Amino acid sequence: MTGNTAALASGAHSDIDHYMNQLGRQARAASRMTARASTAQKNAALRAMADAIAARRDEIADANAVDLAAGHEKGLDAAMLDRLALTSARIDGMIEGLLQVAALEDPVGAITDLRFRPSGIQVGKMRVPLGVVGIIYESRPNVTCEAASLCLKSGNAVILRGGSEALHSNQAIARCIRAGLQAAAITEHAVQVVATTDRAAVGRLIAMPEYVDVIVPRGGKSLIERISADARVPVIKHLDGNCHVYIDDRADIDKALRIAINAKTHRYGTCNTMETLLVAEGIAAAVLPALGRAYAQAGVELRGCERTRALLPDILHATELDWATEYLAPILAIKVVNDMEEAMDHIARFSSAHTEAIVTEDYTRAQRFLREVDSSSVMVNASTRFADGFEYGLGAEIGISTDKLHARGPVGLEGLTSQKYIVLGDGQIRE
C-alpha cells in the first residue's frame, strides 16, 4: 500500500471524499486503457495473477488467519466465518477461476447483427465495456479475485470495497493482482481495492456517477437494500436467495433424495442454497422420512406444515415467516403441496426470484416449470447449488442479478458489457 492508503487503513484519515474522488479519477482514466487492451495482454495479466497467488498462497493464508481470528473475537456467526475462510481448496479455486477467465472468449469488440440497409449502409452492434465498476462486498475475500478477473477481461476498470472483517485477506490478494497487472504492462489503477474500513467510503462510492458506471453489491440483505436505496449509480443486485426445490409426484426417488440433500447441506451460507422444500402429496410418504433422517444426521433443523409434520412428527411448526426467510443456516422449511400448480403458486408468492428446481421424470411438467417459474435460474433434476458463474462456465461471476434489466442470473463477462450501434458506409448521405 502507498502511504496514503496505509494511513486510511489505520483510520488516520480526514477526507474520505478526497480519497474516493482520487480512486474514481484513477479508475476513469484506467478504464480507457483497459478498454483498448488486447485480449493477449489481458490474458497475460490474468495468468500472471494466478502465478502470483500460487507463489504467495502462504502469505494469503496467513493474512486470512488474522482475519478469522479477529472474526472469532468479534463473535461473527458460523455462516459469516465460513464465507470469510480461505481454505486451500478455495485458494486453488481462485487460481483455477483466473485461468478459466483467461481461456474464455473476449466479448469486447464482438460485432453482431451486421446487415445492409436499403441506403447501402451496414448497421450492426458492437459489444463494449461498461467503464468503471464499483463492487461492495462482505466477508468473501475470493470475490476480490473473481471481480478483478471478470472486470479486466471485459475491459472495465474496477474499484473494490470489501468488508472490514476481510481487510488483511483482501490486501494480500490485491498485491497478487497488482503483480499480475504490472507483468502485463497494464496500469495498477485498473483494479483498486479501497484501503479504508470507514463506511463513508461506501456512501461516496455509490454516489459518484461521474466516475463509476455501475455498482454491484454482494452481501447481506441489509447491505444491498441500503446500496439500492442510496445509490446514484445503476445497481446490479439480488436482495436474497430464498430458493426452492419441488419434488414432483413423478420424480425419481433416488434423484430426489440426492438433490434435496445436496441443495441444503452442501453449504449453508450461500445464496443458492435451498431454503424451502416443496413435496407433492403423492410422493411425500416415500421421500420425507428418508430426508428427515438425512437432515437430522446433518444437523439441519426442520420446520414443516401440518401435512409434513404428520410424516415427521418431531419437527417444528413452520410459520408464514419461514416461507419467506433466507436462513443461510442449517434450517429448512418443508411444505407438502397438492401438485405442481400449488408449488408454482407458492414459489410465485414467496420466492426471491433467485433459483428454483423441479425434480420430475415428466417432460411436459418439466417444460411448464421452466417456462412459468419466473426466477433468474430455473432447473430440472439438478441441485440449486449449481446456480453459480463457475458452474455455468463463466469462469467466475461478478454477482447474481434477480432484476430483469440489464443482466439476469450469474453475471459474467457479457453481463459486464453493453452494446452500441455501429454503422459502416461508403460515402452515403441521407436523401
Buried (B, 14 or more C-beta within 10 A) or exposed (E): EEEEBEBBBEEEBEEBEEBBBBBBBBBBBBBEBBBEBEBEBBBBBBBBBBBBBBEBBEBBBEBBBEBBEBBEEEEBEEBBBBBBBBEEEBBEBBBBBBBBBBEBEBBBBBEEEEEEEEEEBBBBBBBBBBBBBBBBBBBBBBBBBBBBBBBBBBBBBBBBBBBBBBBBBBBBBBBBBBBBBBBBEBBBBBBBBBBBBBEEBBBBBBBBEEBBBBBBBBBBBEBBBBBBEEBEBBBBBBBBBBBBBBBBBBBBEEBBBBBBBBBBBBBBBBBBBBBBBBBBEBBBEBBBEBBBEBBBEEEBBBBBBEBBBEBBEEBBEBEEEBBBBBBBBBBBBBBBBEBBEBBBEBBBEBBBBBBBBBBBEBEEBBEBBEEEBBBBBBBBBBBBBBBBBBBBEBBBBBBBBBBEEBBBBBBBBBBBBBBEEBEEEEEEEEE
